[in-house]
Amino acid sequence: MSPRASRREYCQAHNHIATLYAREINCGCETFWDGSIRLWIGDRVNGHKAETMFSRHRMSEAPQWLIDEAARLYPGAFQ
């Protein structure tokens, strides 16, 4: 992956998380040593409403999954 592509993906992830934050939608992520990432919508207090994992080769899909799942779970926040 080129440094330019890496920066673009970082910015996309940052923008998507900021979008959820602005809409007061909790989310999180956790990376694993084997090269995968786990994402969720929700929190420890109220529970996770959606959760998934992406392999290292599919990590670029993770930011869009957050937005798509949040829009599915909280459609009023995206109107």
SULHU-V26618 format. One record per residue. N is the residue number from 1. RES is the residue in one small letter. BURIAL is # if it has 9 or more other ideal C-beta (glycine too) atoms within 8 Angstrom, else .. Layout:
BEGIN
n = [N,N]
res = [RES,RES]
burial = [BURIAL,BURIAL]
END
This chain:
BEGIN
n = [1,2,3,4,5,6,7,8,9,10,11,12,13,14,15,16,17,18,19,20,21,22,23,24,25,26,27,28,29,30,31,32,33,34,35,36,37,38,39,40,41,42,43,44,45,46,47,48,49,50,51,52,53,54,55,56,57,58,59,60,61,62,63,64,65,66,67,68,69,70,71,72,73,74,75,76,77,78,79]
res = [m,s,p,r,a,s,r,r,e,y,c,q,a,h,n,h,i,a,t,l,y,a,r,e,i,n,c,g,c,e,t,f,w,d,g,s,i,r,l,w,i,g,d,r,v,n,g,h,k,a,e,t,m,f,s,r,h,r,m,s,e,a,p,q,w,l,i,d,e,a,a,r,l,y,p,g,a,f,q]
burial = [.,.,.,.,.,#,.,.,#,.,.,#,#,.,#,#,#,.,#,#,.,.,#,.,#,#,#,.,#,.,.,.,.,.,.,#,#,#,#,#,#,#,.,.,.,.,.,.,.,#,.,#,.,#,.,.,.,.,#,.,.,#,#,.,#,#,#,.,#,#,#,.,#,#,.,.,#,.,.]
END
